[in-house]
Amino acid sequence: MEKKNVLVAMSGGVDSSVAAALLVEQGHNVIGVTMKTFCYSEADAQADGPTRSCCGLDGIMDARLVADRLGIAHYVFDVEREFTRDVIDDFVSEYAAGRTPNPCVRCNGNTKFRDLLRRGKMLGCEFIATGHYARMGTDEGGRPVLLRGMDEKKDQSYFLWALPPEMLPRLMFPLGELTKPEVREMARQLGLSTAEKPESMEICFVPTGDYAGFLGKRLGADHAALSPGALVTASGEVIGQHDGYARYTVGQRRGLGGGRSLPLYVIGTRPQTREVVVGTADELLRGDVAIGELNWLATPPSAGDAVRVQVRHRAPPVPARVEGVEDGLVRLAFDDPQRAITPGQSAVLFRGDVVLGGGRIAA
């Protein structure tokens, strides 16, 4: 294998640790980097003791320990300003508008990989690597394409649709052919301090999981998104009260009360009137979806094309057909109705294992 100069993003978790270790083992010149994405004093004030966040101070220290073990240089890049602008501000504004954002997708597409590419050039690195469970390949014309990870249960290509397409020739995903158990076993065999570290589960800048409290600090506790309003049916019947539409997302059942003949779920929000719309499980089903803020990593589909589309993390890609591409939107019709299509979340289009691209669910 040709020796390459590789900048590897190390979050301090087991996945990025093993990614770096594999690159070293393959003989590449590796530099590790951890990104400081937010104000730790603010995050520490939210949390009581160590958190499972991937990007906190504990993550920096763990990444440095692994880098020392591997004998590679390790740097910390401060991207707090960019992260706040691209990720946190977007997170807050989306919830204020009654949508449910995906900050990890936003970070990858707007902050993390762009900064890695820029800094990598400064450090003489031609390639960027991360611990994502995804793969790189080539199409029939020899052009680089992003592929799903081999482990369907762990595949993380869903989070990568917003990457700048010009980056594809410079990306490496060392874990793409592996499963999570295999990665943990490698970490144990290599004696890495992160081998048994639990996965990060919460949003990195909301380590307690109290995103409504975080929104309150940013928007003010009296903001319309966090203020009481009516629970209504799709026909407009008022059946109760809620404590702020930003606390609810499509598909949610918790917090709607009981005592009804059928369980109710959130099927939408109406920020203009501060209403949360509820309905039955059948009313959660949708036959089509409109996707905006598009980014294509391969040749875009055309009207009539059959694709697979993934509409949430941990949901399998399902068959759909492109109904139209116009006004900056792709409209898809599902082969079978899908549950809880959520505005603000990502929808990613695939042809086989190839990631065609994606966008945000608009309607």
C-alpha positions as CSV (number, residue, x, y, z in Angstrom):
1,M,0.0,0.0,0.0
2,E,1.2,3.4,-0.9
3,K,2.3,5.4,2.2
4,K,0.1,8.5,2.6
5,N,0.0,11.5,4.9
6,V,-3.3,11.3,6.8
7,L,-5.0,13.6,9.2
8,V,-7.3,11.5,11.4
9,A,-10.1,13.1,13.5
10,M,-9.9,11.6,17.0
11,S,-12.9,12.3,19.2
12,G,-11.5,10.2,22.1
13,G,-13.9,7.3,21.4
14,V,-13.0,3.8,20.6
15,D,-13.9,4.1,16.9
16,S,-11.6,7.0,16.0
17,S,-8.9,5.4,18.2
18,V,-8.9,2.2,16.2
19,A,-9.2,4.1,12.9
20,A,-5.9,5.9,13.8
21,A,-4.3,2.7,14.9
22,L,-5.2,0.9,11.7
23,L,-3.7,3.7,9.6
24,V,-0.5,3.5,11.7
25,E,-0.4,-0.2,11.3
26,Q,-0.7,0.2,7.5
27,G,2.4,2.3,7.5
28,H,0.8,5.7,6.8
29,N,2.2,9.0,8.2
30,V,-0.6,9.8,10.7
31,I,-1.4,13.0,12.6
32,G,-4.2,13.0,15.1
33,V,-6.5,15.9,15.8
34,T,-9.3,16.6,18.1
35,M,-11.7,19.5,17.5
36,K,-12.8,21.8,20.3
37,T,-16.3,22.6,19.2
38,F,-18.0,24.4,22.1
39,C,-17.5,26.1,25.4
40,Y,-16.7,23.5,28.0
41,S,-17.5,25.7,30.9
42,E,-21.1,25.9,29.7
43,A,-21.3,22.1,29.0
44,D,-19.7,21.3,32.4
45,A,-22.3,23.5,34.1
46,Q,-25.1,21.3,32.6
47,A,-23.5,18.0,33.5
48,D,-22.8,16.4,36.9
49,G,-19.6,14.4,36.5
50,P,-18.2,12.8,33.3
51,T,-20.6,12.6,30.4
52,R,-21.0,10.3,27.4
53,S,-20.4,13.2,25.0
54,C,-17.8,12.6,22.3
55,C,-16.4,16.1,22.2
56,G,-15.8,17.2,25.8
57,L,-12.6,17.7,27.7
58,D,-12.5,14.0,28.6
59,G,-12.5,13.2,24.9
60,I,-9.5,15.4,24.3
61,M,-7.5,13.7,27.0
62,D,-8.5,10.2,25.9
63,A,-7.5,11.1,22.3
64,R,-4.2,12.3,23.5
65,L,-3.5,9.2,25.5
66,V,-4.2,7.0,22.4
67,A,-2.0,9.2,20.2
68,D,0.8,8.8,22.7
69,R,0.3,5.1,22.7
70,L,0.5,5.0,18.9
71,G,3.4,7.3,18.8
72,I,1.8,10.0,16.6
73,A,1.5,13.7,16.9
74,H,-1.8,15.1,18.3
75,Y,-3.3,18.6,18.0
76,V,-6.4,20.3,19.2
77,F,-8.2,22.6,16.8
78,D,-10.4,25.3,18.2
79,V,-13.5,25.5,15.9
80,E,-15.9,26.9,18.5
81,R,-16.8,30.0,16.5
82,E,-17.6,28.0,13.4
83,F,-19.4,25.3,15.3
84,T,-21.6,27.8,17.1
85,R,-22.5,29.5,13.8
86,D,-23.1,26.4,11.7
87,V,-24.4,23.9,14.3
88,I,-25.7,25.4,17.5
89,D,-27.4,28.5,16.0
90,D,-29.0,26.3,13.4
91,F,-30.1,23.8,16.1
92,V,-31.8,26.6,18.1
93,S,-33.5,28.3,15.0
94,E,-34.8,24.9,13.7
95,Y,-36.5,24.1,17.0
96,A,-37.8,27.6,17.2
97,A,-39.4,27.1,13.8
98,G,-41.1,23.8,14.9
99,R,-38.7,21.5,13.1
100,T,-36.3,18.7,14.5
101,P,-32.7,19.2,13.4
102,N,-29.9,16.7,13.2
103,P,-26.8,18.5,14.5
104,C,-24.3,15.7,13.7
105,V,-25.2,16.0,10.0
106,R,-24.8,19.8,10.2
107,C,-21.5,19.5,11.9
108,N,-20.1,17.0,9.4
109,G,-21.2,19.0,6.4
110,N,-20.5,22.5,7.5
111,T,-17.8,22.4,10.2
112,K,-15.9,19.3,10.8
113,F,-14.8,18.0,7.5
114,R,-14.2,21.4,5.9
115,D,-11.9,22.4,8.7
116,L,-10.1,19.1,8.7
117,L,-9.5,19.6,4.9
118,R,-8.2,23.1,5.4
119,R,-5.9,22.2,8.4
120,G,-4.8,19.0,6.7
121,K,-3.4,21.0,3.8
122,M,-1.5,23.2,6.3
123,L,0.0,20.2,7.9
124,G,1.0,18.5,4.6
125,C,-1.8,15.8,4.7
126,E,-3.3,14.7,1.5
127,F,-6.0,12.6,3.1
128,I,-8.6,13.0,5.9
129,A,-9.8,10.0,7.9
130,T,-12.5,9.5,10.6
131,G,-13.9,6.6,12.6
132,H,-17.2,6.6,10.7
133,Y,-18.7,3.3,9.6
134,A,-18.8,4.1,5.9
135,R,-16.7,3.2,2.9
136,M,-15.2,4.8,-0.2
137,G,-15.4,3.2,-3.6
138,T,-15.5,4.1,-7.3
139,D,-18.3,4.2,-9.9
140,E,-18.2,2.8,-13.4
141,G,-16.3,5.8,-14.6
142,G,-13.7,5.5,-11.9
143,R,-15.0,8.5,-9.9
144,P,-14.9,8.3,-6.1
145,V,-18.3,7.5,-4.4
146,L,-19.4,7.2,-0.8
147,L,-20.7,3.8,0.2
148,R,-22.7,2.5,3.2
149,G,-20.7,0.7,5.9
150,M,-20.6,-3.1,5.6
151,D,-22.2,-3.4,9.1
152,E,-25.8,-2.5,8.4
153,K,-26.5,-2.1,12.1
154,K,-23.7,0.5,12.5
155,D,-23.6,2.1,9.1
156,Q,-23.1,5.9,9.5
157,S,-23.3,7.1,5.9
158,Y,-26.6,8.7,6.8
159,F,-24.7,11.4,8.7
160,L,-22.4,12.2,5.8
161,W,-24.7,13.2,2.9
162,A,-23.8,16.9,3.4
163,L,-20.1,16.5,2.8
164,P,-18.6,18.8,0.1
165,P,-18.4,16.5,-2.9
166,E,-15.0,17.8,-3.9
167,M,-13.7,16.1,-0.7
168,L,-14.5,12.6,-1.8
169,P,-11.1,11.8,-3.4
170,R,-9.4,12.7,-0.1
171,L,-11.5,10.7,2.4
172,M,-10.5,7.5,4.2
173,F,-12.8,5.4,6.5
174,P,-10.7,2.6,8.0
175,L,-13.6,1.0,9.8
176,G,-15.9,0.7,6.8
177,E,-15.5,-3.1,6.5
178,L,-15.7,-3.8,10.2
179,T,-18.3,-4.4,12.8
180,K,-18.4,-2.7,16.2
181,P,-17.5,-5.9,18.1
182,E,-14.5,-6.3,15.8
183,V,-13.4,-2.7,16.5
184,R,-13.7,-3.2,20.3
185,E,-11.7,-6.4,20.1
186,M,-8.9,-4.6,18.1
187,A,-8.8,-1.9,20.7
188,R,-8.3,-4.4,23.5
189,Q,-5.6,-6.3,21.6
190,L,-3.8,-3.0,20.9
191,G,-4.1,-2.0,24.6
192,L,-5.9,1.3,23.8
193,S,-7.3,3.1,26.8
194,T,-10.6,3.7,25.0
195,A,-11.4,0.0,24.4
196,E,-14.2,-0.2,26.9
197,K,-15.4,3.4,26.6
198,P,-19.2,3.6,26.1
199,E,-20.6,5.2,23.0
200,S,-21.6,8.8,23.1
201,M,-25.4,9.0,23.1
202,E,-26.3,12.6,23.7
203,I,-25.9,15.7,21.6
204,C,-22.3,16.8,22.3
205,F,-23.2,20.4,23.4
206,V,-26.2,19.1,25.5
207,P,-24.5,16.4,27.5
208,T,-27.4,16.0,30.0
209,G,-30.0,15.5,27.2
210,D,-32.0,18.4,28.4
211,Y,-32.3,20.2,25.0
212,A,-35.4,22.1,26.1
213,G,-33.3,23.6,29.0
214,F,-30.5,24.4,26.5
215,L,-33.1,26.1,24.2
216,G,-34.4,28.1,27.1
217,K,-31.0,29.6,27.8
218,R,-30.6,30.6,24.1
219,L,-34.1,31.7,23.3
220,G,-35.4,32.8,26.7
221,A,-37.8,30.8,28.8
222,D,-40.7,32.9,27.6
223,H,-40.1,32.2,23.9
224,A,-43.1,31.0,21.9
225,A,-41.4,27.7,21.2
226,L,-41.3,27.0,25.0
227,S,-44.6,28.6,25.9
228,P,-47.9,26.7,26.5
229,G,-50.3,26.1,23.6
230,A,-53.1,23.9,22.4
231,L,-53.0,20.2,21.6
232,V,-55.3,19.8,18.6
233,T,-56.4,17.1,16.2
234,A,-55.8,17.4,12.5
235,S,-59.4,18.8,12.2
236,G,-58.6,21.5,14.7
237,E,-60.4,20.1,17.8
238,V,-58.7,21.3,21.0
239,I,-58.1,18.3,23.3
240,G,-55.6,19.6,25.8
241,Q,-52.6,21.8,26.4
242,H,-48.8,21.4,25.9
243,D,-45.8,23.2,27.5
244,G,-44.0,24.4,24.4
245,Y,-44.0,23.0,20.8
246,A,-40.2,22.8,20.8
247,R,-40.5,20.0,23.4
248,Y,-42.4,17.8,20.8
249,T,-41.3,16.0,17.7
250,V,-43.3,14.0,15.1
251,G,-43.9,10.4,16.3
252,Q,-43.6,11.3,20.0
253,R,-46.2,9.8,22.4
254,R,-44.8,10.8,25.7
255,G,-46.3,13.9,27.3
256,L,-49.7,13.7,25.5
257,G,-51.7,12.3,28.4
258,G,-53.8,9.2,28.4
259,G,-57.4,8.1,29.0
260,R,-58.3,7.9,25.3
261,S,-59.6,4.9,23.3
262,L,-56.5,5.0,21.0
263,P,-53.0,6.1,21.8
264,L,-52.1,9.5,20.3
265,Y,-48.9,10.7,18.7
266,V,-47.5,14.0,17.6
267,I,-48.1,14.3,13.8
268,G,-47.0,17.9,13.4
269,T,-46.6,21.4,14.9
270,R,-48.0,24.8,13.9
271,P,-45.5,27.4,15.2
272,Q,-47.6,30.3,14.0
273,T,-50.4,29.4,16.4
274,R,-48.3,27.5,18.9
275,E,-50.3,24.3,18.3
276,V,-49.1,20.7,18.5
277,V,-51.1,18.5,16.2
278,V,-51.8,14.9,17.4
279,G,-53.4,11.9,15.8
280,T,-53.5,8.1,15.7
281,A,-50.8,5.8,14.5
282,D,-52.5,5.6,11.1
283,E,-52.3,9.4,10.9
284,L,-48.5,9.2,11.3
285,L,-48.1,7.4,8.0
286,R,-47.1,9.4,4.9
287,G,-46.9,8.3,1.3
288,D,-44.5,10.9,0.1
289,V,-41.9,13.4,1.2
290,A,-40.3,16.7,-0.1
291,I,-36.6,17.2,0.5
292,G,-34.8,20.5,0.3
293,E,-31.3,21.9,1.0
294,L,-30.0,19.3,-1.4
295,N,-26.4,18.1,-1.7
296,W,-25.3,15.5,-4.3
297,L,-22.3,13.2,-3.9
298,A,-23.0,11.3,-7.1
299,T,-25.1,11.8,-10.2
300,P,-28.5,13.1,-9.1
301,P,-31.6,11.0,-9.8
302,S,-34.2,12.1,-12.3
303,A,-38.0,12.0,-12.3
304,G,-39.2,8.4,-12.5
305,D,-36.0,6.9,-11.0
306,A,-36.2,4.2,-8.4
307,V,-34.1,4.9,-5.3
308,R,-33.9,3.9,-1.7
309,V,-34.3,6.6,1.0
310,Q,-33.5,6.7,4.7
311,V,-35.5,9.2,6.6
312,R,-34.0,8.8,10.1
313,H,-31.0,7.4,11.9
314,R,-31.4,3.6,12.6
315,A,-34.2,3.3,10.0
316,P,-33.5,1.1,7.0
317,P,-33.5,2.7,3.6
318,V,-36.8,2.0,1.9
319,P,-37.8,1.9,-1.8
320,A,-39.2,5.1,-3.3
321,R,-39.6,6.7,-6.7
322,V,-38.6,10.2,-7.7
323,E,-41.8,12.1,-8.6
324,G,-40.0,15.4,-9.5
325,V,-37.0,17.6,-9.0
326,E,-37.9,21.3,-9.1
327,D,-37.7,24.5,-7.2
328,G,-34.8,23.1,-5.1
329,L,-36.8,20.2,-3.9
330,V,-36.8,16.5,-4.6
331,R,-40.3,14.9,-4.2
332,L,-40.4,11.2,-3.5
333,A,-43.3,8.7,-3.4
334,F,-42.7,5.7,-1.1
335,D,-43.5,2.2,-2.3
336,D,-45.1,1.7,1.1
337,P,-46.3,4.5,3.5
338,Q,-43.7,5.5,6.1
339,R,-44.1,6.4,9.8
340,A,-43.3,9.8,11.4
341,I,-41.7,11.7,8.5
342,T,-40.2,14.6,10.5
343,P,-39.4,18.1,9.0
344,G,-35.9,19.1,9.7
345,Q,-34.5,15.6,9.8
346,S,-32.3,14.3,7.0
347,A,-33.4,12.2,4.1
348,V,-30.6,10.3,2.3
349,L,-30.9,8.7,-1.1
350,F,-29.1,5.5,-2.1
351,R,-28.7,3.5,-5.2
352,G,-27.5,0.1,-4.0
353,D,-24.8,1.0,-1.4
354,V,-23.9,4.3,-3.1
355,V,-24.9,7.4,-1.3
356,L,-26.4,9.6,-4.0
357,G,-26.8,12.6,-1.7
358,G,-29.5,14.0,0.5
359,G,-31.2,16.9,2.1
360,R,-33.5,18.1,4.8
361,I,-37.1,17.0,5.0
362,A,-39.2,20.0,4.1
363,A,-42.7,18.5,4.1
